[in-house]
Amino acid sequence: MRKITVFAALLAVAAAAVVTPGLLRANAEAAKPTDVWIVAGQSNAAGYSLTTQTVHGQADAAYKYADKLTADDGRNATGYPQALYYGATDVAASAALPTIALQQVQSGLGRNPNYIGPELGMAHALSARYTADAPAAIVKYAVGGTYLGDFGGAGRETQDAGNWASPTMTAKAQAAGTKLHANNGLLYTRLLTVTENGLAALRAKGYAPQVKGYIFMQGEADAGNGGFAAAYAANLETFIGDLRADVARLSGDADAAKRPFVIGKICPSGKFGGHIEVVRAAQDAVAKKLENVYTVETEDLAIYTANGTPNGTDDYHFNAWDMYTLGQRFATTATQHLAKYTFTVTAGAGGSVGKSVYLSDGEAVRIDYTTTRGKRLDKVLLGGEDVTQSAVIDGAITVTPTGDAAFQEIALTFTDATAYTLTVDVGLGGKIRRSISGSTVYEGETVLVEPLPSDGYETVAVRVNGHEIAGEGGRYAVHITGDTTLKVTFRATQAAAEPTEKGGCGSAVAATSAVGAVGVLTPLIACIARRKRRA
């Protein structure tokens, strides 16, 4: 009897093993896709824009930003079903992270219910792209006044809440002999914790989250210190690399390391210190250097107007309407750089590419490139595979996405171009100007030639390898396919060849001598011949 019971139990286990994968597949299919946007930074990311503040310039003092926001979109007050929020702000180092509830984005998610951060404007912009069934999600951790490069705790905010130093930043600082504050890197590690918990909270609610990008509004604090400002570009570049890699790791999605990263440039009219332009320039430089990194301008969202009139919530923070606008810019910039496929293009020695990132939703893309003189395109490698034959037509590169990989790498290689000799023969009566000098030319080059007749002469013909070619606008294109001979001929105009009788043959000599010895005999001989005929 016992043997039968055990056997029955084994059958039950086996049946469960067979059924479970199907159940798991059903659960996975039931999960709602959710694109996640990570927001981090200091106070203008945390949300220090006051909604109960009177709108500047309004005659009615009772008119508040909260009213203006609600009038623009009622969901600003009631919540956006298309955009979920999971976040925390201004947590002291001495305190534990709070329990966070997943909720819809609405006004009041800043430092307290009277303030907003960029999440509100982001939700407004994202609501046009997402639905309640497949919403976007914003995961935020931000603390006001905090630094990126204050490793030692010189700033009170680092002492109170930590800084944004990432692991590689910290390692570099230690290697340089910097003494680290006990809270060094705390903001960074807490951001990762909030992100990981946020992804888990979404999954628990039946969503399938995927990190699609990053928003970083920070740098105001570093602009108040010359050393921090000078190091900002290097620190920001390292921070971006670490954050992308760590989020890819904790989310289990390698593509998260390549998603769009949007930097909010600090406002030039804020009272942040004497190094604002250094930090702004650093933000632009990092965006230009790194792939899929972009900046959003804030200069027109004035904290103080050009004539010194206050326009922000205070000396440091955008007013609520400008913050709402900034959030929309963040979302728009981030989403416009999303596509089903992203091509990352690199060029080897001997050439360069027009841009390093190309986006496609399935259509073919044309890759713009240039070669160094004396070089030519050799290979086009897509994910390491040679696709030159199919991708290159008449020198233009066109690539169509293949497979399911969202990110695909294209590498261009270059080799020496075949060299040829250009022999130039310019006849008497002029000279030429050409786009490429010297006798060495390369296969595929085009030499533009412009004949320049001397006074009293005109161009007769331009011949390439014995064949006359047509010009346009006084210029002739010589296409190099092998060793090439270029011959340009001129002749004297009728006015120069037939001087008046009054001038006689002496005038012909004088006229032609004005252009030098070149062609002097032609008009002189013609004049003598006419005199003989008349005699």
C-alpha positions as CSV (number, residue, x, y, z in Angstrom):
1,M,0.0,0.0,0.0
2,R,2.8,2.3,0.8
3,K,4.5,1.7,-2.5
4,I,1.4,2.7,-4.4
5,T,1.1,5.9,-2.4
6,V,4.7,6.9,-3.1
7,F,4.2,6.1,-6.8
8,A,1.1,8.2,-6.9
9,A,3.0,11.1,-5.3
10,L,5.7,10.8,-7.9
11,L,3.1,10.9,-10.6
12,A,1.7,14.1,-9.1
13,V,5.1,15.7,-9.0
14,A,5.8,14.7,-12.6
15,A,2.4,16.1,-13.7
16,A,3.1,19.4,-11.9
17,A,6.5,19.5,-13.6
18,V,4.8,19.2,-17.0
19,V,2.0,21.7,-16.2
20,T,4.2,24.4,-14.6
21,P,6.0,25.6,-17.8
22,G,2.7,26.2,-19.5
23,L,1.4,28.1,-16.5
24,L,4.6,30.2,-16.5
25,R,4.2,31.0,-20.2
26,A,0.6,32.0,-19.6
27,N,1.6,34.3,-16.8
28,A,4.4,35.8,-18.9
29,E,2.0,36.4,-21.7
30,A,-0.4,38.1,-19.3
31,A,2.2,40.5,-18.1
32,K,1.7,44.1,-19.4
33,P,4.7,45.6,-21.1
34,T,6.0,48.7,-19.3
35,D,8.8,51.0,-20.4
36,V,10.7,52.3,-17.4
37,W,12.5,55.7,-17.2
38,I,15.0,56.3,-14.4
39,V,15.2,59.9,-13.1
40,A,17.9,61.1,-10.7
41,G,19.8,64.2,-9.6
42,Q,19.5,67.0,-7.2
43,S,16.7,69.4,-6.3
44,N,15.5,70.2,-9.8
45,A,15.1,66.4,-10.3
46,A,13.7,65.9,-6.8
47,G,11.0,68.6,-7.3
48,Y,11.4,72.0,-5.7
49,S,9.0,73.8,-8.0
50,L,6.1,75.2,-5.9
51,T,2.6,74.8,-7.3
52,T,1.0,77.2,-4.8
53,Q,3.2,80.1,-5.9
54,T,1.6,83.0,-7.7
55,V,2.4,83.1,-11.4
56,H,4.9,85.8,-12.1
57,G,3.4,88.6,-14.2
58,Q,-0.2,87.8,-13.5
59,A,-2.5,90.6,-12.4
60,D,-4.6,88.2,-10.3
61,A,-2.5,87.3,-7.3
62,A,-4.8,84.4,-6.5
63,Y,-3.9,82.7,-9.8
64,K,-1.6,79.8,-8.9
65,Y,0.5,77.4,-10.9
66,A,-1.6,74.5,-9.7
67,D,-4.6,76.1,-11.4
68,K,-2.6,76.6,-14.6
69,L,-1.4,73.0,-14.6
70,T,-4.9,71.6,-14.0
71,A,-6.3,73.8,-16.7
72,D,-3.8,72.5,-19.1
73,D,-4.6,68.8,-18.3
74,G,-6.9,67.6,-15.6
75,R,-4.8,64.5,-15.1
76,N,-2.1,66.7,-13.5
77,A,-4.4,66.7,-10.5
78,T,-6.2,63.4,-10.8
79,G,-3.3,61.2,-12.1
80,Y,-2.1,59.7,-15.4
81,P,-3.3,56.1,-16.0
82,Q,-0.7,56.0,-18.8
83,A,2.3,56.8,-16.4
84,L,3.1,55.1,-13.1
85,Y,5.5,56.4,-10.5
86,Y,7.8,54.8,-8.0
87,G,10.2,57.1,-6.2
88,A,11.6,58.8,-3.1
89,T,13.3,62.2,-2.6
90,D,15.4,63.9,0.1
91,V,16.2,60.9,2.2
92,A,18.9,61.6,4.9
93,A,21.9,59.4,5.1
94,S,20.9,58.6,8.7
95,A,17.4,57.4,7.6
96,A,16.4,54.2,5.9
97,L,14.7,54.3,2.5
98,P,11.0,54.7,2.9
99,T,8.4,52.2,1.9
100,I,7.3,53.3,-1.6
101,A,3.9,52.7,-3.1
102,L,3.5,52.4,-6.8
103,Q,1.0,55.0,-8.0
104,Q,0.0,57.1,-11.0
105,V,1.9,60.2,-11.8
106,Q,0.2,63.4,-10.6
107,S,1.0,66.8,-9.1
108,G,2.7,66.7,-5.6
109,L,5.5,64.1,-6.1
110,G,8.2,66.6,-5.3
111,R,9.7,67.4,-2.0
112,N,6.2,67.6,-0.5
113,P,2.6,67.7,-1.9
114,N,3.0,71.3,-2.9
115,Y,5.9,70.7,-5.2
116,I,6.5,69.0,-8.5
117,G,9.5,67.6,-10.3
118,P,10.0,66.6,-14.0
119,E,7.9,63.5,-13.6
120,L,4.6,65.5,-14.2
121,G,5.6,67.0,-17.5
122,M,7.1,63.6,-18.5
123,A,3.8,61.9,-17.8
124,H,1.9,64.5,-19.9
125,A,4.3,63.8,-22.9
126,L,4.4,60.1,-22.4
127,S,0.6,59.8,-22.2
128,A,0.5,60.4,-26.0
129,R,2.7,57.3,-26.5
130,Y,1.4,54.9,-23.9
131,T,-1.9,53.5,-22.6
132,A,-3.4,52.4,-19.3
133,D,-3.0,48.8,-20.4
134,A,0.7,49.3,-21.4
135,P,1.8,52.3,-19.3
136,A,5.2,53.9,-18.9
137,A,6.8,54.0,-15.5
138,I,9.0,56.6,-13.9
139,V,11.4,55.4,-11.2
140,K,13.0,58.4,-9.3
141,Y,15.5,58.9,-6.6
142,A,16.8,62.5,-6.1
143,V,18.1,64.6,-3.2
144,G,18.4,68.4,-3.2
145,G,21.7,70.2,-3.2
146,T,23.8,67.1,-3.8
147,Y,27.2,66.7,-5.6
148,L,28.6,64.5,-8.2
149,G,32.3,65.1,-7.4
150,D,32.4,65.9,-3.7
151,F,34.2,62.7,-2.6
152,G,35.5,64.0,0.7
153,G,32.4,65.6,2.1
154,A,33.3,69.2,1.7
155,G,29.6,70.1,1.1
156,R,27.1,69.8,3.9
157,E,24.7,67.9,1.6
158,T,27.3,65.1,1.1
159,Q,27.6,64.9,4.9
160,D,23.8,64.8,5.2
161,A,22.7,62.6,2.3
162,G,25.8,61.3,0.4
163,N,26.9,62.0,-3.2
164,W,26.5,60.5,-6.6
165,A,29.9,58.9,-6.9
166,S,29.7,55.7,-8.8
167,P,32.1,52.7,-8.2
168,T,34.6,53.6,-10.9
169,M,34.6,57.3,-9.9
170,T,35.3,56.2,-6.3
171,A,38.1,53.9,-7.5
172,K,39.7,56.7,-9.5
173,A,39.5,59.1,-6.5
174,Q,41.1,56.6,-4.2
175,A,43.9,56.0,-6.7
176,A,44.5,59.7,-6.7
177,G,44.8,59.7,-2.9
178,T,41.5,61.4,-2.1
179,K,40.1,60.8,1.4
180,L,36.6,59.6,1.1
181,H,33.7,60.7,3.2
182,A,31.7,57.9,4.9
183,N,28.7,58.8,2.8
184,N,30.6,58.7,-0.5
185,G,28.5,56.9,-3.2
186,L,25.4,56.6,-1.0
187,L,23.1,58.3,-3.5
188,Y,24.3,56.1,-6.2
189,T,23.8,52.8,-4.3
190,R,20.4,54.0,-3.2
191,L,19.4,54.9,-6.7
192,L,20.2,51.3,-7.7
193,T,18.2,50.0,-4.8
194,V,15.2,52.1,-5.6
195,T,15.5,51.0,-9.3
196,E,15.7,47.4,-8.4
197,N,12.8,47.6,-5.9
198,G,10.8,49.6,-8.5
199,L,11.2,46.9,-11.1
200,A,10.1,44.3,-8.6
201,A,7.1,46.3,-7.6
202,L,6.0,46.6,-11.2
203,R,6.4,42.8,-11.8
204,A,4.4,42.2,-8.6
205,K,1.5,44.2,-10.2
206,G,1.6,42.1,-13.4
207,Y,3.8,44.4,-15.5
208,A,6.8,43.4,-17.6
209,P,9.2,46.3,-17.0
210,Q,12.1,47.2,-19.4
211,V,14.4,50.1,-18.7
212,K,14.3,52.4,-21.7
213,G,16.3,55.4,-20.6
214,Y,17.7,57.7,-18.0
215,I,17.1,61.4,-17.0
216,F,19.8,63.2,-15.0
217,M,19.2,66.7,-13.7
218,Q,22.3,67.6,-11.6
219,G,25.3,69.8,-11.6
220,E,24.1,72.9,-9.9
221,A,26.0,72.0,-6.7
222,D,29.2,71.3,-8.5
223,A,29.0,74.7,-10.3
224,G,29.7,76.3,-7.0
225,N,33.2,74.8,-6.7
226,G,36.0,75.4,-9.2
227,G,37.6,72.0,-8.7
228,F,34.3,70.1,-8.9
229,A,33.3,72.0,-12.0
230,A,36.6,71.3,-13.7
231,A,36.3,67.6,-13.0
232,Y,32.6,67.4,-14.0
233,A,33.0,66.1,-17.5
234,A,35.2,63.2,-16.5
235,N,33.0,62.4,-13.5
236,L,29.8,62.6,-15.5
237,E,31.2,60.3,-18.3
238,T,32.2,57.7,-15.7
239,F,28.9,58.0,-13.8
240,I,26.9,57.4,-17.0
241,G,29.0,54.3,-17.9
242,D,28.7,52.8,-14.5
243,L,24.9,53.5,-14.1
244,R,24.1,52.0,-17.5
245,A,26.1,48.9,-16.8
246,D,24.7,48.4,-13.2
247,V,21.1,48.9,-14.3
248,A,21.7,46.4,-17.2
249,R,23.0,43.9,-14.6
250,L,20.3,44.3,-12.0
251,S,17.5,44.3,-14.6
252,G,18.9,41.4,-16.5
253,D,18.6,43.3,-19.7
254,A,22.0,43.9,-21.5
255,D,20.3,46.5,-23.8
256,A,19.8,48.8,-20.8
257,A,23.5,49.6,-21.0
258,K,22.8,51.3,-24.4
259,R,19.5,53.1,-23.9
260,P,19.2,56.9,-24.2
261,F,20.7,59.0,-21.5
262,V,19.3,62.6,-21.2
263,I,21.2,65.3,-19.3
264,G,19.3,68.4,-18.2
265,K,21.7,71.3,-18.6
266,I,21.8,73.5,-15.5
267,C,20.0,76.8,-15.9
268,P,22.5,79.7,-16.6
269,S,20.4,82.2,-14.7
270,G,20.3,80.3,-11.4
271,K,22.4,81.4,-8.4
272,F,24.6,78.3,-8.4
273,G,28.0,79.9,-8.2
274,G,30.7,81.1,-10.5
275,H,31.3,78.0,-12.6
276,I,27.9,77.5,-14.3
277,E,29.2,77.7,-17.8
278,V,32.0,75.2,-17.1
279,V,29.5,72.6,-16.0
280,R,27.1,73.4,-18.9
281,A,30.0,73.0,-21.4
282,A,31.0,69.7,-19.7
283,Q,27.5,68.4,-20.1
284,D,27.5,69.3,-23.8
285,A,31.0,67.7,-24.2
286,V,29.9,64.4,-22.6
287,A,26.8,64.2,-24.7
288,K,28.8,64.8,-27.9
289,K,31.4,62.1,-26.8
290,L,29.2,59.3,-25.6
291,E,26.8,57.2,-27.7
292,N,23.1,57.8,-27.2
293,V,23.6,60.6,-24.7
294,Y,21.8,63.9,-25.2
295,T,21.3,67.3,-23.5
296,V,18.1,69.3,-22.9
297,E,18.4,73.1,-22.8
298,T,17.0,75.1,-19.9
299,E,18.3,78.6,-20.7
300,D,14.9,79.8,-21.7
301,L,13.3,78.5,-18.5
302,A,14.8,81.4,-16.7
303,I,15.1,81.4,-12.9
304,Y,15.9,85.1,-13.3
305,T,15.0,87.0,-16.5
306,A,17.6,89.0,-18.5
307,N,16.6,92.2,-16.6
308,G,17.0,90.5,-13.2
309,T,13.4,89.9,-12.5
310,P,12.8,86.7,-10.4
311,N,11.0,84.0,-12.4
312,G,11.8,80.8,-10.5
313,T,10.4,79.3,-7.4
314,D,13.4,80.8,-5.7
315,D,17.1,81.6,-6.6
316,Y,17.8,77.9,-7.6
317,H,14.7,76.2,-8.9
318,F,12.4,76.5,-11.9
319,N,8.9,77.7,-11.4
320,A,6.2,75.0,-11.6
321,W,5.2,75.7,-15.2
322,D,8.8,75.7,-16.4
323,M,9.4,72.5,-14.6
324,Y,6.3,71.0,-16.3
325,T,7.8,72.2,-19.6
326,L,11.2,70.7,-18.7
327,G,9.7,67.3,-18.0
328,Q,8.0,67.3,-21.4
329,R,11.4,68.0,-23.0
330,F,13.0,65.2,-21.1
331,A,10.4,62.7,-22.3
332,T,10.3,63.9,-25.8
333,T,14.1,63.8,-26.2
334,A,14.3,60.4,-24.7
335,T,11.5,58.8,-26.7
336,Q,12.5,60.3,-30.0
337,H,15.8,58.4,-29.7
338,L,14.0,55.1,-29.1
339,A,13.4,52.7,-32.0
340,K,12.9,49.0,-32.6
341,Y,16.5,48.9,-33.8
342,T,19.5,51.0,-33.0
343,F,22.7,50.8,-35.1
344,T,25.9,51.9,-33.4
345,V,28.4,52.7,-36.1
346,T,32.2,53.0,-35.8
347,A,34.9,53.8,-38.3
348,G,38.4,52.4,-38.4
349,A,41.5,54.3,-39.4
350,G,41.2,56.0,-42.7
351,G,37.6,57.2,-42.4
352,S,34.9,58.6,-40.3
353,V,31.1,58.4,-40.0
354,G,28.5,61.2,-40.0
355,K,27.0,60.1,-36.7
356,S,27.5,57.1,-34.4
357,V,23.9,56.2,-33.8
358,Y,21.2,55.4,-36.4
359,L,17.6,54.5,-35.5
360,S,15.2,52.3,-37.5
361,D,11.8,50.8,-36.9
362,G,12.5,48.2,-39.5
363,E,13.3,50.3,-42.5
364,A,16.7,50.4,-44.2
365,V,19.1,53.2,-43.1
366,R,21.8,54.9,-45.0
367,I,25.1,55.3,-43.3
368,D,27.0,58.5,-44.1
369,Y,30.8,58.2,-44.1
370,T,33.9,60.0,-45.5
371,T,37.3,58.6,-46.2
372,T,40.7,60.1,-45.7
373,R,42.4,61.0,-49.0
374,G,44.3,57.9,-50.3
375,K,41.9,55.5,-48.6
376,R,38.7,53.7,-49.7
377,L,36.0,51.8,-47.9
378,D,37.1,48.2,-47.5
379,K,34.4,46.3,-45.5
380,V,31.1,46.8,-43.8
381,L,30.7,44.5,-40.8
382,L,27.3,44.0,-39.2
383,G,27.7,42.3,-35.9
384,G,31.1,41.1,-37.1
385,E,29.7,39.6,-40.3
386,D,30.9,41.0,-43.6
387,V,27.9,42.5,-45.4
388,T,29.8,44.7,-47.9
389,Q,28.5,43.0,-51.0
390,S,24.8,43.6,-50.1
391,A,25.2,46.9,-48.2
392,V,27.4,48.9,-50.6
393,I,25.9,50.0,-53.9
394,D,27.7,52.7,-55.9
395,G,29.7,53.7,-52.8
396,A,26.6,54.3,-50.6
397,I,26.1,52.1,-47.5
398,T,22.5,51.0,-46.9
399,V,21.8,48.5,-44.1
400,T,18.5,46.8,-43.2
401,P,17.9,45.5,-39.7
402,T,18.1,41.7,-39.3
403,G,17.1,39.4,-36.5
404,D,15.6,40.3,-33.1
405,A,18.5,42.2,-31.6
406,A,17.5,45.7,-30.7
407,F,21.1,47.0,-30.8
408,Q,23.3,46.1,-33.8
409,E,26.9,47.2,-34.3
410,I,28.2,48.3,-37.7
411,A,32.0,48.7,-38.2
412,L,33.5,50.3,-41.2
413,T,37.1,49.4,-42.2
414,F,39.2,51.2,-44.8
415,T,42.2,50.3,-46.9
416,D,44.6,52.0,-49.3
417,A,43.0,53.3,-52.5
418,T,44.8,52.6,-55.8
419,A,47.0,55.4,-56.8
420,Y,47.2,56.7,-60.4
421,T,49.1,59.4,-62.3
422,L,47.5,62.6,-63.6
423,T,49.4,64.2,-66.5
424,V,48.3,67.8,-67.2
425,D,48.9,69.6,-70.5
426,V,47.8,73.2,-70.5
427,G,48.2,75.0,-73.9
428,L,49.4,78.5,-74.6
429,G,47.0,81.3,-73.7
430,G,45.9,80.5,-70.1
431,K,46.2,78.3,-67.0
432,I,43.9,76.2,-64.9
433,R,42.7,75.9,-61.3
434,R,42.0,72.5,-60.0
435,S,40.6,71.0,-56.8
436,I,43.4,68.5,-56.3
437,S,47.0,69.4,-56.9
438,G,49.9,67.2,-57.7
439,S,50.4,64.3,-60.1
440,T,49.2,61.6,-57.8
441,V,45.4,60.9,-57.7
442,Y,43.4,58.0,-56.4
443,E,40.7,55.7,-57.8
444,G,37.3,57.2,-57.3
445,E,38.4,60.8,-56.9
446,T,36.9,63.6,-58.9
447,V,39.2,66.5,-59.9
448,L,37.4,69.7,-60.6
449,V,39.1,71.8,-63.3
450,E,38.5,75.4,-64.0
451,P,40.2,76.9,-67.2
452,L,41.5,80.5,-66.7
453,P,42.2,82.0,-70.2
454,S,44.6,84.9,-70.3
455,D,43.4,88.3,-71.5
456,G,42.5,88.1,-75.2
457,Y,42.0,84.3,-75.1
458,E,39.2,81.8,-74.7
459,T,39.0,78.1,-73.8
460,V,38.8,75.8,-76.9
461,A,38.4,72.4,-75.2
462,V,39.1,70.2,-72.2
463,R,40.0,66.7,-73.1
464,V,40.5,63.6,-70.8
465,N,42.4,60.8,-72.3
466,G,41.9,62.3,-75.7
467,H,38.1,62.7,-75.3
468,E,36.5,66.1,-75.1
469,I,34.3,66.6,-72.0
470,A,31.6,69.0,-71.3
471,G,31.7,71.5,-68.4
472,E,29.1,73.2,-66.3
473,G,29.5,76.8,-65.1
474,G,33.0,77.0,-66.4
475,R,34.1,73.9,-64.4
476,Y,34.9,70.4,-65.6
477,A,34.7,67.2,-63.6
478,V,37.5,64.7,-64.2
479,H,36.6,61.3,-62.7
480,I,39.7,59.1,-61.9
481,T,39.5,55.5,-62.9
482,G,43.1,55.0,-64.0
483,D,46.1,56.9,-65.2
484,T,44.7,60.1,-66.7
485,T,45.8,62.7,-69.1
486,L,44.2,66.1,-69.0
487,K,44.7,68.5,-71.9
488,V,43.3,72.1,-71.9
489,T,43.7,74.3,-75.0
490,F,43.1,78.0,-75.6
491,R,42.9,80.3,-78.6
492,A,43.1,84.0,-79.2
493,T,39.8,85.7,-79.4
494,Q,38.8,87.4,-82.8
495,A,39.4,90.9,-81.3
496,A,42.9,90.0,-80.4
497,A,43.6,88.2,-83.7
498,E,42.4,91.0,-85.9
499,P,43.7,94.4,-84.7
500,T,42.4,97.5,-86.5
501,E,44.3,98.9,-89.5
502,K,44.9,102.0,-87.6
503,G,46.9,100.2,-85.1
504,G,48.8,98.2,-87.8
505,C,50.9,95.2,-87.1
506,G,52.7,97.0,-84.4
507,S,49.4,97.2,-82.4
508,A,49.1,93.4,-82.8
509,V,52.6,93.0,-81.3
510,A,51.7,95.4,-78.5
511,A,48.4,93.7,-77.8
512,T,49.9,90.2,-77.6
513,S,52.9,91.3,-75.6
514,A,50.4,92.4,-72.9
515,V,49.8,88.7,-72.1
516,G,53.5,87.9,-72.3
517,A,55.3,85.8,-74.9
518,V,52.6,83.2,-74.9
519,G,50.9,83.2,-78.4
520,V,52.5,86.4,-79.5
521,L,53.1,85.2,-83.1
522,T,49.5,84.3,-84.0
523,P,48.1,87.8,-84.3
524,L,51.3,89.2,-85.7
525,I,51.4,86.6,-88.6
526,A,47.7,87.2,-89.3
527,C,48.3,91.0,-89.6
528,I,51.3,90.5,-92.0
529,A,49.3,88.2,-94.2
530,R,46.4,90.7,-94.5
531,R,48.9,93.4,-95.6
532,K,50.4,91.2,-98.2
533,R,46.9,90.4,-99.6
534,R,46.1,94.1,-99.9
535,A,49.4,94.8,-101.6
